[in-house]
Amino acid sequence: MQTTKLAAAEIAALDPYKFMATIGKRVIHPGGRASTDALLHRAGIHNTDRVLDVGCGVGTTAIGIARRHGATVTAVDIEPLMIQRAQANVTAAGIGHRVTVESVTMFVDRARAAAELTRVTRPGGKVLATEFCWREPPTDTARGVFIGQVCPGRQFDTLDDWIQLYRAAGLSDISTESGPFEMMTPRGILADEGAARSLAIMGRVVSRPANFRKMRWLMPRMAKAVPYLGYILLEGTKPQRDDAGDTVE
């Protein structure tokens, strides 16, 4: 399946996630492949499990779950471009019978989103989330460039903010890991994609002027924010309830 070729003006308007998808990057998570591997290790998925991958992006994590664990995965995302890339990646992986791709809101009110993730999880089940965060307070310049230009209008919370958000949503036994933001650094791209795919990605960048202009605009701005950015991997459990509806510790 081929994705629709975007016009130069459309490429210029893409946010970083969508741009990375169009040039063929498959690992589009704030902590890169390392954070995804840590998430799957924590999840303890078995082949009889049913997994909901919310905001699936290009389908990399959903494909990994189906391949490694044989679980049934429902992968959802609101962005048509991401769905198109995910469908192409699923077809290439040869596991379409394992992954379904539907549309859902990826970036919404955070408290409502956390509450909904908790609601759709069975009692005793786990919610695992990888989120952007500020590892340390950014300079005014870094904050202004990143939130004002690279990801306009997006809010980035601290580690404690994310923990409190998911605890308020009803999760218990919350544990976390954190690390640096590597998704859009040269070192991170090489680690996540491998040498061959990294070369193919750069080939797509330099072979089309619109892609090159977008990358030339993006990377210096990312460099200002990367020292302050990171990710949090959060794991929480939806409490069991007894027949009276009380929480079971």
Buried (B, 14 or more C-beta within 10 A) or exposed (E): EEEEEBEEEBBEEBBBBBBBBBBBBBBBBBBBBBBBBBBBEBBEBEEEBEBBBBBBBBBBBBBBBBBEBBBBBBBBBBBEBBBBBBBBBBEEBEBBEBBEBEEBBBBEEBEEBBBBBBEEBEEEBBBBBBBBBBBEEBEEEBBEBBBEEBBEEEEBBBBEBBBEBBBEBBBEEBEBBBBBBBBBBEEBBBBBBEEEBBEBBBEBBEEBEBBBBBBEEBEEBBEBBBBBBBBBBBBBBBBBEEEEEEEEE
